[in-house]
């Protein structure tokens, strides 16, 4: 299965969990593949409210409701582990 084709064909938006180095790397990767990143979700209150290259950093609860999202790329502990279909 080609995840990029699915995400592009269905015009999915992406929320990246974690706004550190790995999250920024994933943003760059998504943009290279012309994927729409809606927001970063981060549990660090200090990072919430900031913007990274024009993308807002939201709290986890704030990022989930009302956002047209289907795929989430998970970046725990500085590693990209895969994708999860949210709906």
Secondary structure, DSSP 8 states (H G I E B T S, - for coil): --HHHHHHHTT-EEEEE--SHHHHHHHHHHHHTT-EEEEEE-S-TTTTT-EETTEEEE-HHHHHTT--EEEEEE-GGG---EEEE--
